[in-house]
């Protein structure tokens, strides 16, 4: 029998070597602008007309990579091609990610959710409705998994065959936030850098064991699906309110303007953007205010008026609730930080 230490060494060496086949970064498309390769990971910068992002790619095992995503953009790739024999697992730490089913159905990941996507039959695009997303992507290229690695996984009770069969049966599966998902992924954000590479391997093995036991045929009743027409209309409503942020529209006024029932509009908006429409735009206004305070070109009263607060005291109260201090103090602190 071959020396198990030699087998383990070969696996670790292979995982550190450049992969000539599938690469996770290829999924991000033309938005990738820069590249910085280190001994443990590769860092990429993303940029397009919708914003910017950064990803950090770790090679874990042969055929398996883990990517940290830090996105402040609406989308990163609209032209992704299908990838035979590859699945993509996404964990949403914060923000929101749009997932496409079939041709014209959508659902949305929120904080703590996990999705498993087959890339075999069609392209899979990543969109972020709130232009804010932090999460982890794990890609598994079954063709890139070596025989030695398969033997190790088999000894650890990982059923690669069962996991790979998922891509032949369905395109997408979602696991809503639970303790197991949280346990696997949350610690990947707190682990010390000098042991991160090894820690990723441990957590990836935990993930593979979870996928081995996952019932991919389970009822998907907790998925909230939206048609393409619903999604497009809600995005139009969002963009309209954002463009007229100094104005205040009632639910009824918006519903009449866009010819949708108030109940449907409220339900769809919350499903897509993760919060009721009034709550969402209250935070949206304050985020604009925070940015304008940082820029320092407008007075607090001018900023309040610009985002639709006719009463400066109400603006101050709302800003305090969100940022923990009055806008005048926030502006002063920003100025002091620059000195």
MOUR-V943324 format. One record per residue. N is the residue number from 1. RES is the residue in three letters. SS is DSSP state (h for helix, s for strand, l for the rest). NEAR is the number of other ideal C-beta (glycine too) atoms within 8 Angstrom. D_CENTER is the distance of its C-alpha to the mean C-alpha in Angstrom with 1 decimal. Layout:
{{N & RES & SS & NEAR & D_CENTER} {N & RES & SS & NEAR & D_CENTER}}
This chain:
{{1 & UNK & l & 2 & 44.2} {2 & UNK & l & 5 & 42.1} {3 & UNK & l & 6 & 41.3} {4 & UNK & h & 6 & 37.9} {5 & UNK & h & 6 & 37.3} {6 & UNK & h & 8 & 37.7} {7 & UNK & h & 12 & 35.2} {8 & UNK & h & 9 & 32.7} {9 & UNK & h & 8 & 33.4} {10 & UNK & h & 9 & 33.0} {11 & UNK & h & 14 & 29.6} {12 & UNK & h & 8 & 28.4} {13 & UNK & h & 8 & 30.0} {14 & UNK & h & 11 & 28.5} {15 & UNK & h & 12 & 24.9} {16 & UNK & h & 6 & 25.7} {17 & UNK & l & 7 & 27.3} {18 & UNK & l & 3 & 25.7} {19 & UNK & l & 9 & 24.6} {20 & UNK & l & 3 & 26.5} {21 & UNK & l & 7 & 24.6} {22 & UNK & l & 12 & 21.0} {23 & UNK & l & 8 & 18.5} {24 & UNK & h & 10 & 14.7} {25 & UNK & h & 11 & 14.8} {26 & UNK & h & 7 & 16.7} {27 & UNK & h & 14 & 13.7} {28 & UNK & h & 12 & 12.6} {29 & UNK & h & 11 & 16.0} {30 & UNK & h & 6 & 18.2} {31 & UNK & h & 12 & 15.8} {32 & UNK & s & 11 & 16.4} {33 & UNK & s & 7 & 19.3} {34 & UNK & s & 6 & 20.2} {35 & UNK & s & 8 & 20.5} {36 & UNK & s & 7 & 21.8} {37 & UNK & s & 5 & 22.8} {38 & UNK & l & 7 & 23.8} {39 & UNK & l & 2 & 25.6} {40 & UNK & l & 6 & 22.7} {41 & UNK & l & 8 & 19.6} {42 & UNK & s & 10 & 18.8} {43 & UNK & s & 12 & 17.0} {44 & UNK & s & 15 & 16.0} {45 & UNK & s & 11 & 15.6} {46 & UNK & s & 15 & 14.1} {47 & UNK & s & 9 & 15.9} {48 & UNK & s & 10 & 16.8} {49 & UNK & l & 2 & 18.3} {50 & UNK & l & 7 & 15.2} {51 & UNK & s & 10 & 14.3} {52 & UNK & s & 8 & 13.4} {53 & UNK & s & 14 & 11.0} {54 & UNK & s & 9 & 11.8} {55 & UNK & s & 13 & 11.2} {56 & UNK & s & 10 & 13.6} {57 & UNK & s & 14 & 14.8} {58 & UNK & s & 12 & 17.1} {59 & UNK & s & 10 & 19.5} {60 & UNK & s & 11 & 20.1} {61 & UNK & s & 12 & 22.6} {62 & UNK & l & 10 & 24.2} {63 & UNK & l & 12 & 21.9} {64 & UNK & s & 15 & 18.8} {65 & UNK & s & 12 & 16.3} {66 & UNK & s & 13 & 13.4} {67 & UNK & s & 14 & 10.9} {68 & UNK & s & 8 & 9.5} {69 & UNK & s & 11 & 6.8} {70 & UNK & s & 8 & 7.9} {71 & UNK & s & 14 & 7.3} {72 & UNK & s & 8 & 10.0} {73 & UNK & l & 15 & 10.6} {74 & UNK & l & 8 & 10.7} {75 & UNK & s & 11 & 10.3} {76 & UNK & s & 11 & 10.9} {77 & UNK & s & 12 & 13.2} {78 & UNK & l & 6 & 15.4} {79 & UNK & l & 7 & 17.9} {80 & UNK & l & 10 & 16.5} {81 & UNK & l & 5 & 19.3} {82 & UNK & l & 8 & 19.7} {83 & UNK & l & 10 & 20.0} {84 & UNK & l & 6 & 22.7} {85 & UNK & l & 9 & 22.4} {86 & UNK & s & 14 & 18.7} {87 & UNK & s & 14 & 16.0} {88 & UNK & s & 12 & 12.3} {89 & UNK & s & 14 & 10.8} {90 & UNK & s & 13 & 7.2} {91 & UNK & s & 13 & 6.9} {92 & UNK & s & 16 & 4.9} {93 & UNK & s & 12 & 7.2} {94 & UNK & s & 8 & 7.2} {95 & UNK & s & 13 & 6.6} {96 & UNK & l & 14 & 6.0} {97 & UNK & s & 14 & 5.0} {98 & UNK & s & 12 & 8.4} {99 & UNK & s & 12 & 10.1} {100 & UNK & s & 9 & 13.6} {101 & UNK & s & 9 & 16.7} {102 & UNK & l & 6 & 19.8} {103 & UNK & l & 3 & 20.8} {104 & UNK & l & 5 & 20.3} {105 & UNK & s & 11 & 18.4} {106 & UNK & s & 13 & 14.9} {107 & UNK & s & 11 & 13.1} {108 & UNK & s & 13 & 10.0} {109 & UNK & s & 12 & 7.7} {110 & UNK & l & 9 & 8.3} {111 & UNK & l & 8 & 8.8} {112 & UNK & l & 10 & 10.3} {113 & UNK & l & 13 & 9.7} {114 & UNK & s & 11 & 9.9} {115 & UNK & s & 13 & 10.3} {116 & UNK & s & 15 & 12.9} {117 & UNK & s & 12 & 13.4} {118 & UNK & s & 13 & 16.7} {119 & UNK & l & 14 & 17.0} {120 & UNK & l & 11 & 20.7} {121 & UNK & l & 5 & 21.9} {122 & UNK & l & 5 & 19.7} {123 & UNK & l & 8 & 17.1} {124 & UNK & l & 11 & 13.4} {125 & UNK & l & 9 & 11.5} {126 & UNK & s & 11 & 7.9} {127 & UNK & s & 8 & 8.2} {128 & UNK & l & 15 & 7.0} {129 & UNK & l & 13 & 10.2} {130 & UNK & l & 9 & 10.5} {131 & UNK & l & 10 & 9.7} {132 & UNK & l & 10 & 7.9} {133 & UNK & s & 12 & 4.4} {134 & UNK & s & 10 & 5.1} {135 & UNK & s & 12 & 4.8} {136 & UNK & s & 12 & 7.2} {137 & UNK & s & 13 & 8.3} {138 & UNK & s & 15 & 12.0} {139 & UNK & s & 14 & 14.2} {140 & UNK & s & 11 & 17.7} {141 & UNK & s & 13 & 20.4} {142 & UNK & h & 11 & 23.3} {143 & UNK & h & 8 & 25.9} {144 & UNK & h & 11 & 25.1} {145 & UNK & l & 14 & 25.7} {146 & UNK & l & 10 & 29.3} {147 & UNK & h & 5 & 32.1} {148 & UNK & h & 9 & 32.4} {149 & UNK & h & 13 & 28.8} {150 & UNK & h & 10 & 29.3} {151 & UNK & h & 9 & 32.3} {152 & UNK & h & 11 & 30.6} {153 & UNK & h & 12 & 27.9} {154 & UNK & h & 9 & 30.7} {155 & UNK & h & 6 & 32.5} {156 & UNK & l & 9 & 29.5} {157 & UNK & l & 7 & 29.4} {158 & UNK & l & 11 & 26.3} {159 & UNK & l & 7 & 26.9} {160 & UNK & h & 12 & 25.3} {161 & UNK & h & 6 & 27.3} {162 & UNK & h & 8 & 25.9} {163 & UNK & h & 13 & 22.3} {164 & UNK & h & 11 & 23.1} {165 & UNK & h & 8 & 24.9} {166 & UNK & h & 13 & 21.7} {167 & UNK & h & 11 & 21.0} {168 & UNK & h & 7 & 24.5} {169 & UNK & h & 6 & 24.4} {170 & UNK & l & 7 & 21.1} {171 & UNK & l & 10 & 18.0} {172 & UNK & s & 11 & 15.5} {173 & UNK & s & 10 & 15.5} {174 & UNK & s & 13 & 13.4} {175 & UNK & s & 10 & 14.3} {176 & UNK & l & 7 & 14.0} {177 & UNK & l & 8 & 13.8} {178 & UNK & l & 8 & 16.9} {179 & UNK & h & 5 & 18.8} {180 & UNK & h & 7 & 18.6} {181 & UNK & h & 14 & 14.8} {182 & UNK & h & 10 & 14.9} {183 & UNK & h & 9 & 17.8} {184 & UNK & h & 12 & 16.3} {185 & UNK & h & 13 & 13.1} {186 & UNK & h & 9 & 14.0} {187 & UNK & h & 10 & 16.9} {188 & UNK & h & 13 & 15.1} {189 & UNK & h & 7 & 14.3} {190 & UNK & l & 5 & 18.0} {191 & UNK & l & 9 & 19.9} {192 & UNK & l & 5 & 22.4} {193 & UNK & h & 5 & 21.9} {194 & UNK & h & 4 & 25.1} {195 & UNK & h & 8 & 24.2} {196 & UNK & h & 12 & 20.5} {197 & UNK & h & 9 & 21.3} {198 & UNK & h & 7 & 23.5} {199 & UNK & h & 11 & 21.2} {200 & UNK & h & 12 & 18.4} {201 & UNK & h & 11 & 21.1} {202 & UNK & h & 8 & 22.1} {203 & UNK & h & 12 & 18.7} {204 & UNK & h & 13 & 18.1} {205 & UNK & h & 11 & 21.6} {206 & UNK & h & 10 & 20.6} {207 & UNK & h & 11 & 17.7} {208 & UNK & h & 13 & 20.2} {209 & UNK & h & 11 & 22.7} {210 & UNK & h & 11 & 20.4} {211 & UNK & h & 10 & 19.6} {212 & UNK & h & 11 & 23.4} {213 & UNK & h & 6 & 24.1} {214 & UNK & l & 9 & 21.5} {215 & UNK & l & 5 & 23.2} {216 & UNK & l & 9 & 21.4} {217 & UNK & l & 3 & 24.1} {218 & UNK & l & 5 & 23.6} {219 & UNK & l & 3 & 23.8} {220 & UNK & l & 7 & 20.6} {221 & UNK & l & 4 & 22.2} {222 & UNK & l & 5 & 19.5} {223 & UNK & l & 7 & 17.2} {224 & UNK & l & 7 & 17.5} {225 & UNK & l & 8 & 18.1} {226 & UNK & s & 12 & 18.6} {227 & UNK & s & 9 & 20.8} {228 & UNK & h & 8 & 20.2} {229 & UNK & h & 6 & 23.0} {230 & UNK & h & 10 & 21.5} {231 & UNK & h & 12 & 18.1} {232 & UNK & h & 8 & 20.1} {233 & UNK & h & 11 & 22.5} {234 & UNK & h & 14 & 20.1} {235 & UNK & h & 10 & 18.4} {236 & UNK & h & 9 & 22.0} {237 & UNK & h & 14 & 22.8} {238 & UNK & h & 11 & 19.8} {239 & UNK & h & 8 & 20.9} {240 & UNK & h & 11 & 24.6} {241 & UNK & h & 12 & 24.2} {242 & UNK & h & 9 & 22.2} {243 & UNK & h & 6 & 25.0} {244 & UNK & l & 8 & 27.6} {245 & UNK & l & 13 & 26.1} {246 & UNK & l & 7 & 29.6} {247 & UNK & l & 6 & 30.7} {248 & UNK & l & 4 & 30.3} {249 & UNK & l & 8 & 30.1} {250 & UNK & l & 6 & 30.8} {251 & UNK & h & 9 & 29.0} {252 & UNK & h & 7 & 32.2} {253 & UNK & h & 8 & 32.5} {254 & UNK & h & 14 & 29.0} {255 & UNK & h & 12 & 29.6} {256 & UNK & h & 7 & 33.0} {257 & UNK & h & 8 & 31.7} {258 & UNK & h & 11 & 29.1} {259 & UNK & l & 5 & 31.2} {260 & UNK & l & 10 & 29.0} {261 & UNK & l & 6 & 30.1} {262 & UNK & h & 9 & 29.0} {263 & UNK & h & 6 & 27.8} {264 & UNK & h & 9 & 25.6} {265 & UNK & h & 16 & 24.2} {266 & UNK & h & 11 & 23.3} {267 & UNK & h & 8 & 21.8} {268 & UNK & h & 14 & 19.7} {269 & UNK & h & 14 & 18.5} {270 & UNK & h & 11 & 17.4} {271 & UNK & h & 9 & 15.7} {272 & UNK & h & 14 & 13.7} {273 & UNK & h & 13 & 13.2} {274 & UNK & l & 10 & 13.4} {275 & UNK & l & 8 & 16.7} {276 & UNK & l & 8 & 20.3} {277 & UNK & h & 15 & 21.2} {278 & UNK & h & 6 & 23.5} {279 & UNK & h & 8 & 21.3} {280 & UNK & h & 12 & 18.4} {281 & UNK & h & 11 & 20.9} {282 & UNK & h & 9 & 22.7} {283 & UNK & h & 10 & 19.7} {284 & UNK & h & 10 & 19.1} {285 & UNK & h & 12 & 22.7} {286 & UNK & h & 13 & 22.7} {287 & UNK & h & 8 & 19.8} {288 & UNK & h & 11 & 22.0} {289 & UNK & h & 14 & 24.9} {290 & UNK & h & 11 & 23.4} {291 & UNK & h & 8 & 22.7} {292 & UNK & h & 11 & 26.3} {293 & UNK & h & 13 & 27.7} {294 & UNK & h & 7 & 26.2} {295 & UNK & h & 7 & 27.7} {296 & UNK & l & 8 & 31.0} {297 & UNK & l & 4 & 32.8} {298 & UNK & l & 9 & 33.3} {299 & UNK & l & 5 & 35.0} {300 & UNK & h & 13 & 33.4} {301 & UNK & h & 7 & 35.5} {302 & UNK & h & 8 & 34.4} {303 & UNK & h & 14 & 30.7} {304 & UNK & h & 14 & 31.4} {305 & UNK & h & 10 & 33.2} {306 & UNK & h & 11 & 30.6} {307 & UNK & l & 13 & 27.9} {308 & UNK & l & 10 & 30.4} {309 & UNK & l & 11 & 32.0} {310 & UNK & l & 5 & 35.8} {311 & UNK & l & 7 & 36.5} {312 & UNK & h & 9 & 35.6} {313 & UNK & h & 6 & 36.1} {314 & UNK & h & 8 & 33.4} {315 & UNK & h & 15 & 31.0} {316 & UNK & h & 12 & 31.9} {317 & UNK & h & 8 & 31.5} {318 & UNK & h & 11 & 28.0} {319 & UNK & h & 15 & 26.9} {320 & UNK & h & 10 & 28.4} {321 & UNK & h & 5 & 26.6} {322 & UNK & h & 8 & 23.1} {323 & UNK & h & 8 & 24.0} {324 & UNK & l & 4 & 26.9} {325 & UNK & l & 9 & 29.6} {326 & UNK & l & 8 & 31.4} {327 & UNK & h & 14 & 30.3} {328 & UNK & h & 8 & 33.6} {329 & UNK & h & 8 & 32.9} {330 & UNK & h & 13 & 29.3} {331 & UNK & h & 11 & 30.7} {332 & UNK & h & 8 & 33.4} {333 & UNK & h & 9 & 31.1} {334 & UNK & h & 11 & 29.1} {335 & UNK & h & 9 & 32.5} {336 & UNK & h & 7 & 33.7} {337 & UNK & h & 6 & 30.7} {338 & UNK & h & 5 & 31.6} {339 & UNK & l & 4 & 35.2}}
